[in-house]
Amino acid sequence: MLRGAFGDKLRQLVCSTDRETCERCPQAAECPFQLLFAPRSEEGKSEGRGTPPKAYLIRSMLDEGAEFNSSRPLRFELRLFGSAIESADTILRPFALWAEHRNPQRRVQLASAFSLDWNDRPSAQLAEAGRLTGSKAVSLDFGPCFAKPVYSSAATLHYMTPMWLKEKKVEGEKHRKDVRIPTIEALVREVRSRIWLLSKSHEDREWKHDSVRIDELAKRARNLAKDGEWVDRSRYSSHTDQSMPMGGFVGKILCEGIDPALWPLLRIGAEIHAGRYTAWGNGWYRIQPARHTGDPR
């Protein structure tokens, strides 16, 4: 619901045409809505994808509470990638507009918005008391992901939102199979592909990497134990009038044999998410060094 309302308001705000779709729109190259919700790029086809990854994702609260009010506000992160960061002020405006056009049955008001650093500390206040301040969002790089030391070749990966990965495409097969229990091999393959596509599509530069070497290292890792399962979830799309599956694995997996060279890549993946439906917050995981206890908990 959060993503849907965000998209509807943003399109109303920035679209100056009467088109029902974004196809062949002459303003597509400069349109913030197009950038976030309907990006176009030829690079996705080389990675077996019809469209490039979205330039944003939403991280919402993980508890099971369904009601929010003044004493329990809804807190979430809107993460922007590449050129989308430059449009942060425009992208935040739909959330401020909710306060101006609130439904009497569902009163919503933007209390505040901050640009955060890697330690979740505010580095700039972007909105206060429902109004945008005009401050610029701070752009972060992934230096901290490389700076942290590697303590162990074993790690516990905590998949906090559904992780839906695909196996490597086999020649002759039309579709890739689902990975029901995530492996380091499948996760690393997805993360490196996502980094490359985000860089190429939203920064207009190519991330130089040795994909063959990275995949070879990832194959050496293996799962030791798991505490979790595949969960089936779905969402309704008002655009297509269809219910779409958004399931994936949720839980913890203990892995061993992780090469030190893979740790920065896995840490970056934890920040940008991986797998299907990342824009909705899926594919969010944490990685922690572990001992070979045989118990991922």
C-alpha positions as protocol buffer text, in pm:
chain_id: "A"
residue {
  index: 1
  type: MET
  ca { x: 0 y: 0 z: 0 }
}
residue {
  index: 2
  type: LEU
  ca { x: 285 y: 235 z: 84 }
}
residue {
  index: 3
  type: ARG
  ca { x: 456 y: 180 z: -250 }
}
residue {
  index: 4
  type: GLY
  ca { x: 129 y: 206 z: -444 }
}
residue {
  index: 5
  type: ALA
  ca { x: 29 y: 536 z: -285 }
}
residue {
  index: 6
  type: PHE
  ca { x: 381 y: 668 z: -338 }
}
residue {
  index: 7
  type: GLY
  ca { x: 370 y: 583 z: -708 }
}
residue {
  index: 8
  type: ASP
  ca { x: 22 y: 727 z: -766 }
}
residue {
  index: 9
  type: LYS
  ca { x: 104 y: 1057 z: -596 }
}
residue {
  index: 10
  type: LEU
  ca { x: 440 y: 1091 z: -768 }
}
residue {
  index: 11
  type: ARG
  ca { x: 287 y: 1040 z: -1111 }
}
residue {
  index: 12
  type: GLN
  ca { x: 14 y: 1297 z: -1042 }
}
residue {
  index: 13
  type: LEU
  ca { x: 282 y: 1537 z: -930 }
}
residue {
  index: 14
  type: VAL
  ca { x: 530 y: 1514 z: -1218 }
}
residue {
  index: 15
  type: CYS
  ca { x: 331 y: 1393 z: -1521 }
}
residue {
  index: 16
  type: SER
  ca { x: 223 y: 1672 z: -1757 }
}
residue {
  index: 17
  type: THR
  ca { x: 79 y: 1445 z: -2028 }
}
residue {
  index: 18
  type: ASP
  ca { x: -254 y: 1267 z: -2060 }
}
residue {
  index: 19
  type: ARG
  ca { x: -96 y: 933 z: -2142 }
}
residue {
  index: 20
  type: GLU
  ca { x: -226 y: 624 z: -1962 }
}
residue {
  index: 21
  type: THR
  ca { x: 116 y: 456 z: -1983 }
}
residue {
  index: 22
  type: CYS
  ca { x: 477 y: 570 z: -1995 }
}
residue {
  index: 23
  type: GLU
  ca { x: 549 y: 397 z: -2327 }
}
residue {
  index: 24
  type: ARG
  ca { x: 692 y: 630 z: -2594 }
}
residue {
  index: 25
  type: CYS
  ca { x: 657 y: 931 z: -2366 }
}
residue {
  index: 26
  type: PRO
  ca { x: 878 y: 1214 z: -2500 }
}
residue {
  index: 27
  type: GLN
  ca { x: 960 y: 1325 z: -2144 }
}
residue {
  index: 28
  type: ALA
  ca { x: 1066 y: 981 z: -2021 }
}
residue {
  index: 29
  type: ALA
  ca { x: 1437 y: 1060 z: -1997 }
}
residue {
  index: 30
  type: GLU
  ca { x: 1381 y: 1344 z: -1746 }
}
residue {
  index: 31
  type: CYS
  ca { x: 1081 y: 1202 z: -1560 }
}
residue {
  index: 32
  type: PRO
  ca { x: 1131 y: 1101 z: -1192 }
}
residue {
  index: 33
  type: PHE
  ca { x: 834 y: 865 z: -1211 }
}
residue {
  index: 34
  type: GLN
  ca { x: 979 y: 689 z: -1512 }
}
residue {
  index: 35
  type: LEU
  ca { x: 1316 y: 663 z: -1338 }
}
residue {
  index: 36
  type: LEU
  ca { x: 1168 y: 495 z: -1030 }
}
residue {
  index: 37
  type: PHE
  ca { x: 871 y: 295 z: -1154 }
}
residue {
  index: 38
  type: ALA
  ca { x: 926 y: 224 z: -1524 }
}
residue {
  index: 39
  type: PRO
  ca { x: 1301 y: 243 z: -1599 }
}
residue {
  index: 40
  type: ARG
  ca { x: 1420 y: 146 z: -1945 }
}
residue {
  index: 41
  type: SER
  ca { x: 1755 y: 0 z: -2034 }
}
residue {
  index: 42
  type: GLU
  ca { x: 1898 y: -252 z: -2276 }
}
residue {
  index: 43
  type: GLU
  ca { x: 2142 y: -379 z: -2015 }
}
residue {
  index: 44
  type: GLY
  ca { x: 1882 y: -591 z: -1838 }
}
residue {
  index: 45
  type: LYS
  ca { x: 1848 y: -823 z: -2137 }
}
residue {
  index: 46
  type: SER
  ca { x: 2212 y: -928 z: -2112 }
}
residue {
  index: 47
  type: GLU
  ca { x: 2142 y: -1050 z: -1757 }
}
residue {
  index: 48
  type: GLY
  ca { x: 1823 y: -1233 z: -1850 }
}
residue {
  index: 49
  type: ARG
  ca { x: 1590 y: -956 z: -1729 }
}
residue {
  index: 50
  type: GLY
  ca { x: 1321 y: -774 z: -1919 }
}
residue {
  index: 51
  type: THR
  ca { x: 1373 y: -447 z: -1733 }
}
residue {
  index: 52
  type: PRO
  ca { x: 1654 y: -294 z: -1527 }
}
residue {
  index: 53
  type: PRO
  ca { x: 1625 y: -286 z: -1146 }
}
residue {
  index: 54
  type: LYS
  ca { x: 1433 y: 0 z: -988 }
}
residue {
  index: 55
  type: ALA
  ca { x: 1642 y: 291 z: -857 }
}
residue {
  index: 56
  type: TYR
  ca { x: 1488 y: 264 z: -511 }
}
residue {
  index: 57
  type: LEU
  ca { x: 1362 y: 27 z: -245 }
}
residue {
  index: 58
  type: ILE
  ca { x: 1142 y: 63 z: 61 }
}
residue {
  index: 59
  type: ARG
  ca { x: 1248 y: -82 z: 396 }
}
residue {
  index: 60
  type: SER
  ca { x: 952 y: -90 z: 629 }
}
residue {
  index: 61
  type: MET
  ca { x: 912 y: -199 z: 990 }
}
residue {
  index: 62
  type: LEU
  ca { x: 942 y: -574 z: 1045 }
}
residue {
  index: 63
  type: ASP
  ca { x: 703 y: -621 z: 1336 }
}
residue {
  index: 64
  type: GLU
  ca { x: 356 y: -765 z: 1285 }
}
residue {
  index: 65
  type: GLY
  ca { x: 161 y: -460 z: 1404 }
}
residue {
  index: 66
  type: ALA
  ca { x: -92 y: -343 z: 1148 }
}
residue {
  index: 67
  type: GLU
  ca { x: -204 y: -13 z: 1301 }
}
residue {
  index: 68
  type: PHE
  ca { x: -7 y: 312 z: 1320 }
}
residue {
  index: 69
  type: ASN
  ca { x: -95 y: 635 z: 1497 }
}
residue {
  index: 70
  type: SER
  ca { x: 64 y: 936 z: 1666 }
}
residue {
  index: 71
  type: SER
  ca { x: 202 y: 721 z: 1948 }
}
residue {
  index: 72
  type: ARG
  ca { x: 320 y: 448 z: 1708 }
}
residue {
  index: 73
  type: PRO
  ca { x: 424 y: 618 z: 1383 }
}
residue {
  index: 74
  type: LEU
  ca { x: 517 y: 425 z: 1071 }
}
residue {
  index: 75
  type: ARG
  ca { x: 891 y: 450 z: 1017 }
}
residue {
  index: 76
  type: PHE
  ca { x: 1050 y: 333 z: 695 }
}
residue {
  index: 77
  type: GLU
  ca { x: 1354 y: 388 z: 477 }
}
residue {
  index: 78
  type: LEU
  ca { x: 1333 y: 499 z: 116 }
}
residue {
  index: 79
  type: ARG
  ca { x: 1668 y: 404 z: -35 }
}
residue {
  index: 80
  type: LEU
  ca { x: 1765 y: 573 z: -361 }
}
residue {
  index: 81
  type: PHE
  ca { x: 2038 y: 461 z: -601 }
}
residue {
  index: 82
  type: GLY
  ca { x: 2251 y: 649 z: -852 }
}
residue {
  index: 83
  type: SER
  ca { x: 2091 y: 945 z: -1029 }
}
residue {
  index: 84
  type: ALA
  ca { x: 1769 y: 907 z: -827 }
}
residue {
  index: 85
  type: ILE
  ca { x: 1949 y: 1064 z: -528 }
}
residue {
  index: 86
  type: GLU
  ca { x: 1963 y: 1395 z: -717 }
}
residue {
  index: 87
  type: SER
  ca { x: 1581 y: 1392 z: -738 }
}
residue {
  index: 88
  type: ALA
  ca { x: 1530 y: 1320 z: -367 }
}
residue {
  index: 89
  type: ASP
  ca { x: 1348 y: 1649 z: -306 }
}
residue {
  index: 90
  type: THR
  ca { x: 1093 y: 1576 z: -581 }
}
residue {
  index: 91
  type: ILE
  ca { x: 1061 y: 1214 z: -474 }
}
residue {
  index: 92
  type: LEU
  ca { x: 979 y: 1316 z: -116 }
}
residue {
  index: 93
  type: ARG
  ca { x: 702 y: 1555 z: -217 }
}
residue {
  index: 94
  type: PRO
  ca { x: 432 y: 1283 z: -255 }
}
residue {
  index: 95
  type: PHE
  ca { x: 473 y: 1195 z: 112 }
}
residue {
  index: 96
  type: ALA
  ca { x: 426 y: 1561 z: 207 }
}
residue {
  index: 97
  type: LEU
  ca { x: 117 y: 1584 z: -16 }
}
residue {
  index: 98
  type: TRP
  ca { x: -56 y: 1312 z: 184 }
}
residue {
  index: 99
  type: ALA
  ca { x: -86 y: 1563 z: 467 }
}
residue {
  index: 100
  type: GLU
  ca { x: -250 y: 1817 z: 235 }
}
residue {
  index: 101
  type: HIS
  ca { x: -495 y: 1569 z: 79 }
}
residue {
  index: 102
  type: ARG
  ca { x: -559 y: 1335 z: 368 }
}
residue {
  index: 103
  type: ASN
  ca { x: -862 y: 1109 z: 378 }
}
residue {
  index: 104
  type: PRO
  ca { x: -1081 y: 1185 z: 682 }
}
residue {
  index: 105
  type: GLN
  ca { x: -1108 y: 811 z: 740 }
}
residue {
  index: 106
  type: ARG
  ca { x: -732 y: 761 z: 723 }
}
residue {
  index: 107
  type: ARG
  ca { x: -547 y: 1072 z: 834 }
}
residue {
  index: 108
  type: VAL
  ca { x: -183 y: 1063 z: 731 }
}
residue {
  index: 109
  type: GLN
  ca { x: 83 y: 1324 z: 794 }
}
residue {
  index: 110
  type: LEU
  ca { x: 454 y: 1329 z: 716 }
}
residue {
  index: 111
  type: ALA
  ca { x: 620 y: 1402 z: 1049 }
}
residue {
  index: 112
  type: SER
  ca { x: 984 y: 1414 z: 943 }
}
residue {
  index: 113
  type: ALA
  ca { x: 1240 y: 1280 z: 698 }
}
residue {
  index: 114
  type: PHE
  ca { x: 1615 y: 1250 z: 741 }
}
residue {
  index: 115
  type: SER
  ca { x: 1908 y: 1154 z: 525 }
}
residue {
  index: 116
  type: LEU
  ca { x: 2100 y: 888 z: 721 }
}
residue {
  index: 117
  type: ASP
  ca { x: 2460 y: 775 z: 730 }
}
residue {
  index: 118
  type: TRP
  ca { x: 2570 y: 410 z: 746 }
}
residue {
  index: 119
  type: ASN
  ca { x: 2522 y: 409 z: 1125 }
}
residue {
  index: 120
  type: ASP
  ca { x: 2160 y: 527 z: 1091 }
}
residue {
  index: 121
  type: ARG
  ca { x: 2251 y: 869 z: 1225 }
}
residue {
  index: 122
  type: PRO
  ca { x: 2079 y: 1174 z: 1068 }
}
residue {
  index: 123
  type: SER
  ca { x: 2315 y: 1371 z: 845 }
}
residue {
  index: 124
  type: ALA
  ca { x: 2054 y: 1611 z: 704 }
}
residue {
  index: 125
  type: GLN
  ca { x: 1689 y: 1685 z: 784 }
}
residue {
  index: 126
  type: LEU
  ca { x: 1486 y: 1672 z: 463 }
}
residue {
  index: 127
  type: ALA
  ca { x: 1140 y: 1735 z: 611 }
}
residue {
  index: 128
  type: GLU
  ca { x: 1015 y: 1880 z: 938 }
}
residue {
  index: 129
  type: ALA
  ca { x: 653 y: 1902 z: 1060 }
}
residue {
  index: 130
  type: GLY
  ca { x: 533 y: 1780 z: 722 }
}
residue {
  index: 131
  type: ARG
  ca { x: 721 y: 2032 z: 509 }
}
residue {
  index: 132
  type: LEU
  ca { x: 1035 y: 1986 z: 302 }
}
residue {
  index: 133
  type: THR
  ca { x: 1335 y: 2180 z: 428 }
}
residue {
  index: 134
  type: GLY
  ca { x: 1519 y: 2210 z: 97 }
}
residue {
  index: 135
  type: SER
  ca { x: 1823 y: 2024 z: 232 }
}
residue {
  index: 136
  type: LYS
  ca { x: 1996 y: 1785 z: -3 }
}
residue {
  index: 137
  type: ALA
  ca { x: 2010 y: 1410 z: 55 }
}
residue {
  index: 138
  type: VAL
  ca { x: 2358 y: 1283 z: 134 }
}
residue {
  index: 139
  type: SER
  ca { x: 2503 y: 1032 z: -113 }
}
residue {
  index: 140
  type: LEU
  ca { x: 2687 y: 737 z: 42 }
}
residue {
  index: 141
  type: ASP
  ca { x: 2944 y: 502 z: -111 }
}
residue {
  index: 142
  type: PHE
  ca { x: 3018 y: 143 z: -14 }
}
residue {
  index: 143
  type: GLY
  ca { x: 3362 y: 203 z: 133 }
}
residue {
  index: 144
  type: PRO
  ca { x: 3257 y: 71 z: 479 }
}
residue {
  index: 145
  type: CYS
  ca { x: 3165 y: -263 z: 322 }
}
residue {
  index: 146
  type: PHE
  ca { x: 3530 y: -308 z: 219 }
}
residue {
  index: 147
  type: ALA
  ca { x: 3683 y: -160 z: 535 }
}
residue {
  index: 148
  type: LYS
  ca { x: 3536 y: -407 z: 786 }
}
residue {
  index: 149
  type: PRO
  ca { x: 3764 y: -705 z: 862 }
}
residue {
  index: 150
  type: VAL
  ca { x: 3669 y: -1066 z: 789 }
}
residue {
  index: 151
  type: TYR
  ca { x: 3655 y: -1277 z: 1104 }
}
residue {
  index: 152
  type: SER
  ca { x: 3545 y: -1614 z: 974 }
}
residue {
  index: 153
  type: SER
  ca { x: 3480 y: -1829 z: 668 }
}
residue {
  index: 154
  type: ALA
  ca { x: 3148 y: -1924 z: 828 }
}
residue {
  index: 155
  type: ALA
  ca { x: 2850 y: -1691 z: 852 }
}
residue {
  index: 156
  type: THR
  ca { x: 2485 y: -1682 z: 947 }
}
residue {
  index: 157
  type: LEU
  ca { x: 2264 y: -1517 z: 689 }
}
residue {
  index: 158
  type: HIS
  ca { x: 1939 y: -1387 z: 831 }
}
residue {
  index: 159
  type: TYR
  ca { x: 1680 y: -1343 z: 556 }
}
residue {
  index: 160
  type: MET
  ca { x: 1439 y: -1097 z: 718 }
}
residue {
  index: 161
  type: THR
  ca { x: 1205 y: -1045 z: 423 }
}
residue {
  index: 162
  type: PRO
  ca { x: 1125 y: -1303 z: 152 }
}
residue {
  index: 163
  type: MET
  ca { x: 1431 y: -1393 z: -57 }
}
residue {
  index: 164
  type: TRP
  ca { x: 1334 y: -1523 z: -401 }
}
residue {
  index: 165
  type: LEU
  ca { x: 1641 y: -1625 z: -600 }
}
residue {
  index: 166
  type: LYS
  ca { x: 1669 y: -1804 z: -932 }
}
residue {
  index: 167
  type: GLU
  ca { x: 1912 y: -2072 z: -1046 }
}
residue {
  index: 168
  type: LYS
  ca { x: 2156 y: -2003 z: -1327 }
}
residue {
  index: 169
  type: LYS
  ca { x: 1982 y: -2041 z: -1660 }
}
residue {
  index: 170
  type: VAL
  ca { x: 2050 y: -2372 z: -1829 }
}
residue {
  index: 171
  type: GLU
  ca { x: 2087 y: -2377 z: -2205 }
}
residue {
  index: 172
  type: GLY
  ca { x: 1771 y: -2505 z: -2367 }
}
residue {
  index: 173
  type: GLU
  ca { x: 1544 y: -2421 z: -2074 }
}
residue {
  index: 174
  type: LYS
  ca { x: 1296 y: -2136 z: -2115 }
}
residue {
  index: 175
  type: HIS
  ca { x: 1274 y: -2036 z: -1749 }
}
residue {
  index: 176
  type: ARG
  ca { x: 1513 y: -2042 z: -1455 }
}
residue {
  index: 177
  type: LYS
  ca { x: 1415 y: -2255 z: -1158 }
}
residue {
  index: 178
  type: ASP
  ca { x: 1346 y: -2111 z: -814 }
}
residue {
  index: 179
  type: VAL
  ca { x: 1603 y: -2153 z: -536 }
}
residue {
  index: 180
  type: ARG
  ca { x: 1382 y: -2264 z: -247 }
}
residue {
  index: 181
  type: ILE
  ca { x: 1668 y: -2256 z: 7 }
}
residue {
  index: 182
  type: PRO
  ca { x: 1916 y: -1974 z: -67 }
}
residue {
  index: 183
  type: THR
  ca { x: 2279 y: -2069 z: -126 }
}
residue {
  index: 184
  type: ILE
  ca { x: 2585 y: -1845 z: -127 }
}
residue {
  index: 185
  type: GLU
  ca { x: 2634 y: -1932 z: -493 }
}
residue {
  index: 186
  type: ALA
  ca { x: 2286 y: -1814 z: -593 }
}
residue {
  index: 187
  type: LEU
  ca { x: 2300 y: -1510 z: -367 }
}
residue {
  index: 188
  type: VAL
  ca { x: 2642 y: -1393 z: -490 }
}
residue {
  index: 189
  type: ARG
  ca { x: 2538 y: -1438 z: -852 }
}
residue {
  index: 190
  type: GLU
  ca { x: 2229 y: -1224 z: -792 }
}
residue {
  index: 191
  type: VAL
  ca { x: 2413 y: -953 z: -596 }
}
residue {
  index: 192
  type: ARG
  ca { x: 2692 y: -907 z: -853 }
}
residue {
  index: 193
  type: SER
  ca { x: 2433 y: -892 z: -1133 }
}
residue {
  index: 194
  type: ARG
  ca { x: 2229 y: -636 z: -940 }
}
residue {
  index: 195
  type: ILE
  ca { x: 2532 y: -416 z: -869 }
}
residue {
  index: 196
  type: TRP
  ca { x: 2631 y: -422 z: -1235 }
}
residue {
  index: 197
  type: LEU
  ca { x: 2280 y: -334 z: -1353 }
}
residue {
  index: 198
  type: LEU
  ca { x: 2229 y: -55 z: -1099 }
}
residue {
  index: 199
  type: SER
  ca { x: 2563 y: 98 z: -1195 }
}
residue {
  index: 200
  type: LYS
  ca { x: 2500 y: 72 z: -1568 }
}
residue {
  index: 201
  type: SER
  ca { x: 2133 y: 177 z: -1563 }
}
residue {
  index: 202
  type: HIS
  ca { x: 2135 y: 450 z: -1298 }
}
residue {
  index: 203
  type: GLU
  ca { x: 2493 y: 580 z: -1292 }
}
residue {
  index: 204
  type: ASP
  ca { x: 2578 y: 529 z: -1660 }
}
residue {
  index: 205
  type: ARG
  ca { x: 2903 y: 356 z: -1575 }
}
residue {
  index: 206
  type: GLU
  ca { x: 3012 y: -5 z: -1576 }
}
residue {
  index: 207
  type: TRP
  ca { x: 3121 y: -190 z: -1265 }
}
residue {
  index: 208
  type: LYS
  ca { x: 3437 y: -377 z: -1362 }
}
residue {
  index: 209
  type: HIS
  ca { x: 3449 y: -724 z: -1211 }
}
residue {
  index: 210
  type: ASP
  ca { x: 3554 y: -1080 z: -1287 }
}
residue {
  index: 211
  type: SER
  ca { x: 3220 y: -1260 z: -1284 }
}
residue {
  index: 212
  type: VAL
  ca { x: 3378 y: -1600 z: -1359 }
}
residue {
  index: 213
  type: ARG
  ca { x: 3620 y: -1571 z: -1066 }
}
residue {
  index: 214
  type: ILE
  ca { x: 3346 y: -1447 z: -830 }
}
residue {
  index: 215
  type: ASP
  ca { x: 3117 y: -1736 z: -923 }
}
residue {
  index: 216
  type: GLU
  ca { x: 3399 y: -1987 z: -881 }
}
residue {
  index: 217
  type: LEU
  ca { x: 3464 y: -1867 z: -525 }
}
residue {
  index: 218
  type: ALA
  ca { x: 3092 y: -1872 z: -442 }
}
residue {
  index: 219
  type: LYS
  ca { x: 3059 y: -2237 z: -550 }
}
residue {
  index: 220
  type: ARG
  ca { x: 3295 y: -2343 z: -271 }
}
residue {
  index: 221
  type: ALA
  ca { x: 3057 y: -2229 z: 4 }
}
residue {
  index: 222
  type: ARG
  ca { x: 2786 y: -2460 z: 134 }
}
residue {
  index: 223
  type: ASN
  ca { x: 2489 y: -2453 z: 367 }
}
residue {
  index: 224
  type: LEU
  ca { x: 2532 y: -2630 z: 702 }
}
residue {
  index: 225
  type: ALA
  ca { x: 2196 y: -2574 z: 871 }
}
residue {
  index: 226
  type: LYS
  ca { x: 1880 y: -2371 z: 838 }
}
residue {
  index: 227
  type: ASP
  ca { x: 1607 y: -2237 z: 1061 }
}
residue {
  index: 228
  type: GLY
  ca { x: 1335 y: -2108 z: 831 }
}
residue {
  index: 229
  type: GLU
  ca { x: 1112 y: -2189 z: 535 }
}
residue {
  index: 230
  type: TRP
  ca { x: 959 y: -2060 z: 216 }
}
residue {
  index: 231
  type: VAL
  ca { x: 660 y: -1833 z: 280 }
}
residue {
  index: 232
  type: ASP
  ca { x: 392 y: -1759 z: 21 }
}
residue {
  index: 233
  type: ARG
  ca { x: 282 y: -1397 z: -2 }
}
residue {
  index: 234
  type: SER
  ca { x: 113 y: -1195 z: -271 }
}
residue {
  index: 235
  type: ARG
  ca { x: 14 y: -842 z: -361 }
}
residue {
  index: 236
  type: TYR
  ca { x: -267 y: -700 z: -570 }
}
residue {
  index: 237
  type: SER
  ca { x: -171 y: -481 z: -863 }
}
residue {
  index: 238
  type: SER
  ca { x: -432 y: -219 z: -949 }
}
residue {
  index: 239
  type: HIS
  ca { x: -237 y: -149 z: -1270 }
}
residue {
  index: 240
  type: THR
  ca { x: -278 y: -503 z: -1407 }
}
residue {
  index: 241
  type: ASP
  ca { x: -579 y: -605 z: -1191 }
}
residue {
  index: 242
  type: GLN
  ca { x: -392 y: -921 z: -1090 }
}
residue {
  index: 243
  type: SER
  ca { x: -262 y: -1085 z: -776 }
}
residue {
  index: 244
  type: MET
  ca { x: 114 y: -1132 z: -798 }
}
residue {
  index: 245
  type: PRO
  ca { x: 322 y: -1380 z: -592 }
}
residue {
  index: 246
  type: MET
  ca { x: 585 y: -1220 z: -367 }
}
residue {
  index: 247
  type: GLY
  ca { x: 701 y: -1514 z: -160 }
}
residue {
  index: 248
  type: GLY
  ca { x: 1047 y: -1634 z: -71 }
}
residue {
  index: 249
  type: PHE
  ca { x: 1263 y: -1787 z: 199 }
}
residue {
  index: 250
  type: VAL
  ca { x: 1249 y: -1625 z: 544 }
}
residue {
  index: 251
  type: GLY
  ca { x: 1477 y: -1739 z: 826 }
}
residue {
  index: 252
  type: LYS
  ca { x: 1842 y: -1809 z: 903 }
}
residue {
  index: 253
  type: ILE
  ca { x: 2100 y: -2023 z: 723 }
}
residue {
  index: 254
  type: LEU
  ca { x: 2445 y: -2115 z: 853 }
}
residue {
  index: 255
  type: CYS
  ca { x: 2707 y: -2131 z: 576 }
}
residue {
  index: 256
  type: GLU
  ca { x: 3075 y: -2225 z: 563 }
}
residue {
  index: 257
  type: GLY
  ca { x: 3356 y: -2197 z: 310 }
}
residue {
  index: 258
  type: ILE
  ca { x: 3294 y: -1829 z: 233 }
}
residue {
  index: 259
  type: ASP
  ca { x: 3605 y: -1684 z: 74 }
}
residue {
  index: 260
  type: PRO
  ca { x: 3725 y: -1353 z: 229 }
}
residue {
  index: 261
  type: ALA
  ca { x: 3702 y: -1188 z: -113 }
}
residue {
  index: 262
  type: LEU
  ca { x: 3323 y: -1239 z: -114 }
}
residue {
  index: 263
  type: TRP
  ca { x: 3252 y: -1057 z: 212 }
}
residue {
  index: 264
  type: PRO
  ca { x: 3244 y: -701 z: 67 }
}
residue {
  index: 265
  type: LEU
  ca { x: 3006 y: -819 z: -206 }
}
residue {
  index: 266
  type: LEU
  ca { x: 2777 y: -986 z: 47 }
}
residue {
  index: 267
  type: ARG
  ca { x: 2781 y: -677 z: 269 }
}
residue {
  index: 268
  type: ILE
  ca { x: 2682 y: -457 z: -25 }
}
residue {
  index: 269
  type: GLY
  ca { x: 2402 y: -702 z: -107 }
}
residue {
  index: 270
  type: ALA
  ca { x: 2272 y: -665 z: 247 }
}
residue {
  index: 271
  type: GLU
  ca { x: 2235 y: -290 z: 184 }
}
residue {
  index: 272
  type: ILE
  ca { x: 2080 y: -300 z: -165 }
}
residue {
  index: 273
  type: HIS
  ca { x: 1878 y: -624 z: -121 }
}
residue {
  index: 274
  type: ALA
  ca { x: 1873 y: -908 z: -373 }
}
residue {
  index: 275
  type: GLY
  ca { x: 1632 y: -1134 z: -559 }
}
residue {
  index: 276
  type: ARG
  ca { x: 1283 y: -1051 z: -678 }
}
residue {
  index: 277
  type: TYR
  ca { x: 1069 y: -757 z: -565 }
}
residue {
  index: 278
  type: THR
  ca { x: 1345 y: -561 z: -395 }
}
residue {
  index: 279
  type: ALA
  ca { x: 1156 y: -234 z: -453 }
}
residue {
  index: 280
  type: TRP
  ca { x: 889 y: -357 z: -209 }
}
residue {
  index: 281
  type: GLY
  ca { x: 1156 y: -442 z: 49 }
}
residue {
  index: 282
  type: ASN
  ca { x: 1199 y: -811 z: -32 }
}
residue {
  index: 283
  type: GLY
  ca { x: 1544 y: -968 z: -35 }
}
residue {
  index: 284
  type: TRP
  ca { x: 1660 y: -791 z: 282 }
}
residue {
  index: 285
  type: TYR
  ca { x: 1919 y: -992 z: 471 }
}
residue {
  index: 286
  type: ARG
  ca { x: 2193 y: -954 z: 731 }
}
residue {
  index: 287
  type: ILE
  ca { x: 2521 y: -1141 z: 739 }
}
residue {
  index: 288
  type: GLN
  ca { x: 2711 y: -1214 z: 1060 }
}
residue {
  index: 289
  type: PRO
  ca { x: 3036 y: -1406 z: 1114 }
}
residue {
  index: 290
  type: ALA
  ca { x: 2971 y: -1739 z: 1287 }
}
residue {
  index: 291
  type: ARG
  ca { x: 3144 y: -2037 z: 1430 }
}
residue {
  index: 292
  type: HIS
  ca { x: 3083 y: -2389 z: 1304 }
}
residue {
  index: 293
  type: THR
  ca { x: 2818 y: -2473 z: 1559 }
}
residue {
  index: 294
  type: GLY
  ca { x: 2576 y: -2638 z: 1323 }
}
residue {
  index: 295
  type: ASP
  ca { x: 2294 y: -2418 z: 1455 }
}
residue {
  index: 296
  type: PRO
  ca { x: 2205 y: -2097 z: 1263 }
}
residue {
  index: 297
  type: ARG
  ca { x: 2020 y: -1956 z: 1566 }
}
